[in-house]
Amino acid sequence: MADFLPSRSSLSVCFPSCLLNSSEAEQQRKSKEIDKCLYREKTYVKRLVKILLLGAGESGKSTFLKQMRIIHGEDWDRSAREDFRATIYSNVLKGVRVLVDAREKLHIPWGNPANQTNGDKLMAFDTRSGVAVQGMVETEVFLQYLPAIRSLWTDSGIQHAYDRRREFQLMKVIKHSEEALKLALISKDKKLVKLYENLEPKEKLLLSQAFQPGSVLFKTITLHSESDWISSHPEPTQDFAQFYHDPHRNTPSPQKNRIYVQPIGSFGDSRISTDVYMQWLKDYCEAFYYGLTVRILGPVPVSHTGCAFRINEYTHNLQIHAGHLLNYLKKKKAKDAFCIVGVTMIDLYPKDSWNFVFGQASLTEGMGIFSFARYDSDFYSTNYKGTLKTVKKLNPADYSIFDGYYTPEITSKLLLRSCKTLTHEIGHIFGLHHCQWLACVMQGSNHLEESDRRPLDLCPVCLRKLQVALGFNIMERYKALKRWIEEEVKETEGMSHGHGTGLQKPVEAFKESYDWIVKCLDIVQ
């Protein structure tokens, strides 16, 4: 009969809890609970979406989470809101201080001059001082400044500064140490140190302004937004030693010592305007690249280049192909040319997929093509006269569309921008990289606003690079630049009857540069 009794293992399958002692039963219960928890957790994890927020300090990670909480209906309770009160007070004070400081830097006048006192009061408050706790401003402290804040916020000068907030809100100063600037200018290389020591004492005095704290001549680079060149195009710096030892940089020689400039298309309402404008650019380049000769080639119509052209689908203005123009310039480059650059008042594009380009260059072959079209003050406005009213299908072989095509008036600002662009791009052909040491015409620029902020001349590091390439005397170079600005009238041979035509050089936009050159001459003379 015993043969027919089920075994303990069989009973444990049919009646598991009946054959377990109390300790085993408790363990089994806990095991089942753990299994259930693991199952629930597994189901939850499958439905869970995890987001990893990465970012630098003050980049908005916490703000994003707070906004998500509000959007999805999880409001803040009174206690949580009270916790943010001191932070809000601190942020208001800091924000108004930024506006007061920006108003001064942007040279915006007060709407009510009496608010200067309120501005001084806000600027005198230090949010990290003893009256604030860890940068958090308490209610009684904030109330002391509230009347001044209200008065400042209603001032038209502060409102104007607020409207221009994109120009200063993300400002960042690129500041190098005195030692870094000294090394960039002089180097540790004994040969280069000796070269520096052999300079004239007053030249060294001027160049040493690069690493003098608070120098009024050579200022630090200020980035106004993330779209500025240095922020969006990270590049290695180039000091004097790197430039000097670069085996690929171009240096003029007795056989190749001329800069040729080829105008393409019209630069004004008549041939006279084109000739005069080109003469101004020629004279400026000869002063800037002191010691080299600049030769202006006769203007050629677009049809002579054989380049492709199109109508921009967004701005509806004519554009010519930059790469094809470089091919044309290559054929025209003379044997004694250090470089040849083409300039035009017609917009450029490098390939069909691009919207436009300010210029394009081949540094190894010493060529470049640059357009001044977008330097017209009206280019981005609805008043731009280069916009074609009716867009028709173009015949690639018919260049008659360029006959009488609009060219902007040659204003002082356009001349200033043209001088900056021409000297900047020729500087690249010499082997000068984008400057990241001090404010300099060799700084990169991503947009017209940034280009306008660049000074007209070189910082000491880039000036020394150019000096070693050309061997000029710094004082004589500054004198030549000063003379160019002072020569307000340039006589140019007329095309008809051989009469001279006097046209006044528009140099109003060069006043700041002129004053700066005078200060430099005060040191080197």
C-alpha positions as MATLAB code, in Angstrom:
seq = 'MADFLPSRSSLSVCFPSCLLNSSEAEQQRKSKEIDKCLYREKTYVKRLVKILLLGAGESGKSTFLKQMRIIHGEDWDRSAREDFRATIYSNVLKGVRVLVDAREKLHIPWGNPANQTNGDKLMAFDTRSGVAVQGMVETEVFLQYLPAIRSLWTDSGIQHAYDRRREFQLMKVIKHSEEALKLALISKDKKLVKLYENLEPKEKLLLSQAFQPGSVLFKTITLHSESDWISSHPEPTQDFAQFYHDPHRNTPSPQKNRIYVQPIGSFGDSRISTDVYMQWLKDYCEAFYYGLTVRILGPVPVSHTGCAFRINEYTHNLQIHAGHLLNYLKKKKAKDAFCIVGVTMIDLYPKDSWNFVFGQASLTEGMGIFSFARYDSDFYSTNYKGTLKTVKKLNPADYSIFDGYYTPEITSKLLLRSCKTLTHEIGHIFGLHHCQWLACVMQGSNHLEESDRRPLDLCPVCLRKLQVALGFNIMERYKALKRWIEEEVKETEGMSHGHGTGLQKPVEAFKESYDWIVKCLDIVQ';
ca = [
       0.000    0.000    0.000;
       2.898    2.263    0.648;
       3.808    1.886   -3.000;
       0.701    3.902   -3.856;
       1.408    6.855   -1.504;
       2.592   10.007   -3.307;
       6.104   11.183   -2.570;
       6.820   14.377   -0.641;
       7.997   16.078   -3.845;
       4.694   15.220   -5.551;
       2.693   16.593   -2.644;
       4.744   19.760   -2.624;
       3.664   20.399   -6.206;
      -0.018   19.798   -5.506;
      -0.158   21.288   -2.010;
       2.991   23.387   -1.676;
       2.135   25.269    1.490;
       0.802   22.265    3.332;
       4.165   20.585    3.676;
       6.258   23.728    4.498;
       7.169   24.714    7.985;
       6.522   28.299    9.092;
      10.021   29.524    8.251;
       9.929   28.098    4.734;
       6.449   29.508    4.145;
       7.620   33.006    5.148;
      10.585   32.792    2.820;
       8.348   31.715   -0.040;
       5.965   34.597    0.634;
       8.830   37.088    0.543;
      10.132   35.532   -2.664;
       6.745   35.968   -4.329;
       6.567   39.578   -3.168;
       9.992   40.231   -4.644;
       8.940   38.597   -7.927;
       5.828   40.770   -8.060;
       7.884   43.918   -7.376;
      10.375   42.997  -10.070;
       7.548   42.394  -12.541;
       5.898   45.728  -11.725;
       9.272   47.488  -11.976;
       9.996   45.831  -15.314;
       6.615   46.920  -16.676;
       7.169   50.472  -15.384;
      10.668   50.710  -16.850;
       9.387   49.599  -20.259;
       7.000   52.570  -20.269;
       9.522   55.009  -18.796;
      11.273   57.542  -21.076;
      14.515   58.854  -19.622;
      16.090   62.140  -20.728;
      19.649   63.077  -19.852;
      20.104   66.856  -19.784;
      23.674   67.945  -20.412;
      24.874   71.529  -20.450;
      27.239   74.064  -18.971;
      26.367   76.037  -15.876;
      23.552   78.568  -16.369;
      22.586   76.948  -19.682;
      18.955   76.338  -18.645;
      18.782   72.709  -17.469;
      16.847   73.470  -14.282;
      14.643   75.974  -16.091;
      13.701   73.296  -18.629;
      12.636   70.896  -15.870;
      10.636   73.609  -14.117;
       8.838   74.480  -17.345;
       8.008   70.815  -17.993;
       6.540   70.583  -14.515;
       4.338   73.629  -15.107;
       3.265   72.476  -18.599;
       2.147   69.084  -17.268;
       0.049   70.588  -14.489;
       2.237   70.049  -11.445;
       2.060   73.552  -10.032;
       4.337   74.888   -7.320;
       2.926   75.068   -3.813;
       3.164   78.242   -1.734;
       6.243   77.059    0.127;
       8.121   76.355   -3.116;
       7.159   79.757   -4.516;
       8.417   81.459   -1.375;
      11.757   79.727   -1.851;
      12.156   81.479   -5.217;
      11.327   84.982   -3.944;
      14.911   85.898   -3.029;
      16.202   84.498   -6.332;
      13.732   86.630   -8.297;
      14.729   89.764   -6.381;
      18.394   89.044   -7.084;
      17.751   88.448  -10.790;
      15.786   91.713  -11.114;
      18.630   93.678   -9.531;
      21.234   91.983  -11.727;
      19.134   92.521  -14.864;
      18.680   96.242  -14.256;
      22.401   96.587  -13.527;
      23.163   94.953  -16.908;
      20.847   97.445  -18.656;
      22.406  100.434  -16.878;
      25.892   99.240  -17.841;
      24.846   98.513  -21.450;
      23.252  101.961  -21.823;
      26.616  103.528  -21.041;
      28.648  101.195  -23.282;
      26.251  101.682  -26.201;
      26.386  105.478  -25.683;
      22.605  105.765  -25.294;
      21.547  109.050  -23.602;
      19.268  109.048  -20.573;
      15.631  109.883  -21.221;
      15.649  111.608  -17.829;
      19.163  112.766  -16.809;
      18.096  112.545  -13.156;
      18.142  108.760  -13.507;
      21.937  108.880  -13.517;
      21.689  108.938   -9.710;
      19.417  105.876   -9.706;
      21.766  104.127  -12.100;
      24.757  104.855   -9.870;
      22.825  103.516   -6.882;
      22.101  100.205   -8.639;
      25.673   99.858   -9.923;
      27.021  100.441   -6.396;
      25.069   97.449   -5.066;
      27.055   94.204   -4.978;
      24.806   91.144   -4.972;
      27.661   89.157   -3.434;
      28.153   91.549   -0.525;
      27.184   91.078    3.105;
      23.654   92.424    2.562;
      22.916   89.413    0.351;
      23.010   85.795    1.407;
      24.699   83.571   -1.204;
      23.648   86.022   -3.905;
      19.987   85.939   -2.771;
      18.418   89.340   -2.018;
      15.998   89.469    0.892;
      12.714   91.403    0.763;
      13.736   94.309    3.004;
      16.876   94.902    0.918;
      15.006   94.721   -2.402;
      12.394   97.246   -1.226;
      15.162   99.809   -0.675;
      15.982   99.674   -4.400;
      12.448   99.268   -5.759;
      11.735  103.015   -6.387;
      15.029  103.361   -8.310;
      14.270  100.226  -10.350;
      10.803  101.505  -11.284;
      12.177  104.886  -12.330;
      14.955  103.308  -14.401;
      12.627  100.864  -16.157;
      10.411  103.711  -17.407;
      13.415  105.668  -18.739;
      13.585  105.737  -22.564;
      17.370  105.213  -22.448;
      16.989  101.941  -20.523;
      14.175  100.828  -22.842;
      16.395  101.547  -25.855;
      19.175   99.476  -24.276;
      16.663   96.665  -23.665;
      15.606   96.757  -27.336;
      19.274   96.240  -28.287;
      19.791   93.416  -25.775;
      21.018   90.967  -28.430;
      24.119   93.161  -28.743;
      25.230   92.772  -25.144;
      23.290   90.043  -23.355;
      25.774   87.337  -24.327;
      28.875   89.534  -24.308;
      32.067   87.669  -23.558;
      35.520   89.211  -23.348;
      38.460   87.250  -24.786;
      41.156   88.289  -22.344;
      44.664   86.847  -22.497;
      47.198   87.167  -19.709;
      50.067   89.633  -19.982;
      52.483   86.709  -20.257;
      50.481   85.050  -23.071;
      50.364   88.278  -25.106;
      54.073   88.902  -24.575;
      54.838   85.371  -25.755;
      52.545   85.766  -28.795;
      54.305   89.001  -29.778;
      57.958   88.309  -28.933;
      58.294   84.487  -28.629;
      60.816   82.441  -26.627;
      62.806   81.645  -29.756;
      66.202   83.346  -29.282;
      66.367   84.328  -32.945;
      62.937   85.973  -32.834;
      63.678   87.654  -29.509;
      66.786   89.165  -31.099;
      64.709   90.362  -34.067;
      62.405   92.112  -31.621;
      65.289   93.638  -29.690;
      66.706   95.054  -32.940;
      63.553   97.097  -33.573;
      63.668  100.826  -32.961;
      62.972  101.708  -29.297;
      59.782  103.609  -30.129;
      58.502  100.744  -32.278;
      59.009   98.384  -29.342;
      57.248  100.880  -27.091;
      54.204  100.829  -29.383;
      54.163   97.042  -29.815;
      54.512   96.516  -26.068;
      51.119   98.194  -25.660;
      49.747   94.746  -26.533;
      50.454   93.458  -23.037;
      50.041   96.682  -21.062;
      47.005   96.431  -18.743;
      44.325   98.959  -19.643;
      45.910   99.968  -22.965;
      43.759  102.559  -24.750;
      45.246  101.676  -28.146;
      44.768   97.919  -28.325;
      41.627   96.567  -26.703;
      40.388   93.084  -25.912;
      38.021   91.230  -28.236;
      34.387   91.301  -27.118;
      31.982   88.655  -28.403;
      28.420   89.954  -28.589;
      26.595   86.714  -29.358;
      27.025   83.014  -30.034;
      26.837   83.793  -33.757;
      30.127   85.743  -33.643;
      33.046   84.142  -35.482;
      35.160   82.935  -32.551;
      32.118   81.348  -30.867;
      30.901   79.515  -33.955;
      34.241   78.753  -35.690;
      36.780   77.441  -33.149;
      40.283   77.880  -34.578;
      43.802   77.568  -33.170;
      45.558   80.856  -32.473;
      48.552   81.951  -34.559;
      51.323   83.794  -32.732;
      54.278   85.578  -34.328;
      56.575   82.540  -34.103;
      54.051   80.281  -35.858;
      53.638   82.837  -38.641;
      57.393   83.334  -39.002;
      58.149   79.608  -39.258;
      55.184   78.723  -41.506;
      56.770   77.153  -44.627;
      53.628   77.719  -46.700;
      53.104   81.451  -46.164;
      53.479   83.779  -49.136;
      56.150   86.480  -49.029;
      56.672   89.148  -51.717;
      59.956   89.022  -53.605;
      61.703   91.471  -55.982;
      60.213   89.441  -58.839;
      56.685   89.256  -57.361;
      55.921   92.454  -55.502;
      52.692   93.860  -56.929;
      49.086   93.588  -55.819;
      46.698   93.628  -58.784;
      43.055   94.617  -58.313;
      40.542   93.694  -61.018;
      37.175   95.544  -60.908;
      34.320   93.458  -62.314;
      31.180   95.295  -63.357;
      30.325   98.895  -62.545;
      30.999  100.602  -59.212;
      28.921  103.710  -59.798;
      26.709  105.618  -62.169;
      29.565  106.282  -64.587;
      33.064  105.147  -65.507;
      34.414  108.158  -63.624;
      32.911  106.895  -60.356;
      34.447  103.466  -60.863;
      37.895  104.928  -61.577;
      37.825  107.247  -58.577;
      36.594  104.553  -56.198;
      39.275  102.144  -57.401;
      41.915  104.866  -56.969;
      40.847  105.352  -53.348;
      41.108  101.607  -52.693;
      44.482  101.449  -54.459;
      45.937  104.289  -52.382;
      44.610  102.794  -49.160;
      46.079   99.357  -49.927;
      49.461  100.910  -50.716;
      49.416  102.679  -47.345;
      48.265   99.570  -45.467;
      50.714   97.214  -47.213;
      53.412   99.849  -47.085;
      56.217   99.162  -49.550;
      54.172   97.243  -52.111;
      52.794   98.665  -55.346;
      49.104   98.254  -56.123;
      47.926   98.320  -59.719;
      44.286   98.688  -60.743;
      43.390   96.812  -63.908;
      40.788   98.186  -66.289;
      37.197   97.356  -65.284;
      35.634   94.481  -67.192;
      31.933   93.720  -67.658;
      30.573   90.461  -66.284;
      30.249   89.083  -69.819;
      34.054   89.134  -70.260;
      34.522   86.684  -67.384;
      32.254   84.007  -68.861;
      30.986   83.193  -65.365;
      27.663   81.590  -64.514;
      25.011   83.776  -62.920;
      21.595   83.458  -61.322;
      18.843   85.302  -59.464;
      18.855   84.603  -55.720;
      15.592   82.851  -54.854;
      15.306   84.647  -51.507;
      16.535   88.201  -52.123;
      15.777   88.289  -55.891;
      19.031   90.048  -56.763;
      21.586   89.050  -59.382;
      24.527   86.871  -58.333;
      27.675   85.730  -60.147;
      29.657   82.517  -59.584;
      32.738   83.088  -57.382;
      34.620   79.961  -58.506;
      34.311   80.865  -62.185;
      35.627   84.357  -61.423;
      38.713   82.855  -59.743;
      39.371   80.885  -62.927;
      39.159   84.137  -64.885;
      41.564   85.908  -62.489;
      44.067   83.055  -62.766;
      44.371   83.737  -66.491;
      44.941   87.451  -65.838;
      47.562   87.097  -63.100;
      50.780   88.806  -64.215;
      54.239   87.326  -63.694;
      55.231   90.091  -61.259;
      52.030   89.706  -59.197;
      52.259   88.831  -55.529;
      48.497   88.388  -55.711;
      45.472   89.370  -57.772;
      42.078   90.147  -56.261;
      38.806   90.794  -58.000;
      36.266   93.203  -56.548;
      32.662   93.673  -57.573;
      29.440   95.325  -56.495;
      27.453   92.276  -57.623;
      26.536   89.593  -55.094;
      28.442   86.268  -55.178;
      27.577   82.588  -54.748;
      30.110   79.699  -54.607;
      27.786   76.877  -55.705;
      24.110   76.283  -56.363;
      23.341   74.963  -52.874;
      24.661   78.120  -51.152;
      22.669   81.290  -50.556;
      25.599   83.708  -50.982;
      29.220   84.324  -50.024;
      31.058   87.597  -49.286;
      34.179   86.307  -51.016;
      36.280   83.318  -51.985;
      40.040   82.910  -52.239;
      42.781   80.542  -53.286;
      45.593   81.354  -50.868;
      48.118   78.994  -52.449;
      47.660   80.645  -55.848;
      47.421   84.184  -54.451;
      43.934   84.989  -55.744;
      40.665   86.209  -54.298;
      37.284   87.573  -55.367;
      35.226   89.782  -53.044;
      31.841   91.451  -53.304;
      30.842   94.711  -51.632;
      27.166   94.353  -52.649;
      25.902   93.484  -49.166;
      27.742   96.471  -47.690;
      25.033   98.709  -49.122;
      22.998  100.017  -46.169;
      19.748   99.140  -47.987;
      20.690   95.622  -49.098;
      18.574   93.831  -46.485;
      15.672   96.277  -46.684;
      12.649   96.303  -48.953;
      14.049   99.509  -50.492;
      17.035   97.743  -52.085;
      17.110   98.794  -55.727;
      19.029   95.702  -56.827;
      15.947   93.533  -56.309;
      14.505   92.448  -59.648;
      10.797   93.227  -59.775;
      10.030   90.542  -62.337;
      11.946   87.282  -62.166;
      12.350   85.727  -65.585;
      14.052   82.586  -66.807;
      17.681   83.374  -67.516;
      19.609   82.538  -70.654;
      23.101   81.441  -69.465;
      24.690   83.064  -72.510;
      22.785   86.376  -72.318;
      24.600   88.878  -70.070;
      22.412   91.806  -71.117;
      20.575   91.508  -67.792;
      23.630   93.192  -66.208;
      23.304   96.247  -68.472;
      22.387   99.158  -66.234;
      22.088   96.874  -63.200;
      21.938   98.784  -59.924;
      25.145   99.688  -58.103;
      24.903  101.404  -54.707;
      25.980  104.928  -53.942;
      29.567  105.107  -52.719;
      29.114  106.360  -49.158;
      31.691  106.812  -46.412;
      30.477  103.672  -44.622;
      30.665  101.602  -47.808;
      34.215  102.848  -48.439;
      35.207  101.978  -44.856;
      33.751   98.472  -45.169;
      35.457   97.972  -48.525;
      38.864   98.971  -47.113;
      38.424   96.558  -44.202;
      37.444   93.635  -46.408;
      40.141   94.187  -49.016;
      42.997   94.465  -46.499;
      41.647   91.581  -44.383;
      41.466   89.172  -47.318;
      44.850   90.177  -48.757;
      46.214   89.614  -45.235;
      45.159   85.972  -45.529;
      47.151   85.679  -48.762;
      50.207   86.826  -46.756;
      49.531   83.935  -44.355;
      47.912   85.856  -41.491;
      45.260   83.728  -39.786;
      42.170   85.096  -38.069;
      43.335   87.077  -35.044;
      42.190   86.015  -31.577;
      44.633   88.070  -29.510;
      43.254   91.613  -29.504;
      40.734   93.713  -31.446;
      42.118   93.645  -34.985;
      41.066   93.970  -38.623;
      42.196   90.329  -39.038;
      39.436   89.085  -36.717;
      36.998   86.736  -38.409;
      33.448   87.972  -38.907;
      30.281   85.979  -39.394;
      27.988   88.862  -40.257;
      28.023   92.539  -41.186;
      27.393   93.748  -37.639;
      30.468   91.896  -36.387;
      32.540   93.153  -39.321;
      31.584   96.734  -38.466;
      32.857   96.246  -34.899;
      36.358   95.322  -36.096;
      38.916   98.145  -36.043;
      40.414   99.320  -39.328;
      44.012   98.381  -38.503;
      46.127   95.591  -37.040;
      46.848   94.627  -33.443;
      50.561   94.540  -32.412;
      50.880   90.768  -32.980;
      49.551   90.969  -36.553;
      51.397   94.244  -37.200;
      54.683   92.537  -36.363;
      53.803   89.648  -38.700;
      53.197   92.064  -41.567;
      56.300   94.089  -40.717;
      58.566   91.038  -40.926;
      56.981   90.128  -44.278;
      57.380   93.610  -45.813;
      60.157   95.217  -43.764;
      58.439   98.607  -43.372;
      59.032  101.278  -40.759;
      55.948  101.395  -38.505;
      56.006  105.181  -38.197;
      56.151  105.679  -41.977;
      53.268  103.263  -42.458;
      51.075  105.140  -39.964;
      51.977  108.429  -41.646;
      50.854  107.022  -45.006;
      47.517  105.887  -43.537;
      47.035  109.300  -41.934;
      47.759  111.069  -45.238;
      45.212  108.887  -47.040;
      42.438  110.012  -44.685;
      43.547  113.649  -44.888;
      43.469  113.693  -48.706;
      39.779  114.465  -49.080;
      39.881  115.346  -52.776;
      41.412  113.167  -55.455;
      41.844  114.435  -59.001;
      41.210  111.758  -61.591;
      41.526  112.016  -65.340;
      38.106  112.328  -66.967;
      37.206  109.928  -69.732;
      35.851  112.655  -72.006;
      37.793  115.683  -73.265;
      40.668  114.823  -70.905;
      39.361  117.081  -68.125;
      40.195  116.382  -64.497;
      37.234  115.643  -62.233;
      37.479  116.486  -58.541;
      35.471  114.146  -56.309;
      35.519  114.427  -52.537;
      36.613  111.305  -50.711;
      33.923  110.466  -48.110;
      36.032  109.944  -44.974;
      33.531  110.833  -42.219;
      33.347  107.169  -41.135;
      37.153  107.103  -40.721;
      37.289  109.706  -37.917;
      37.712  107.163  -35.105;
      40.496  105.433  -37.040;
      42.177  108.770  -37.758;
      42.213  109.706  -34.060;
      43.634  106.269  -33.242;
      46.454  106.641  -35.810;
      47.361  110.036  -34.338;
      47.710  108.425  -30.883;
      49.954  105.718  -32.337;
      52.117  108.345  -34.037;
      52.470  110.189  -30.725;
      54.318  107.091  -29.470;
      56.472  106.182  -32.479;
      57.500  109.679  -33.650;
];
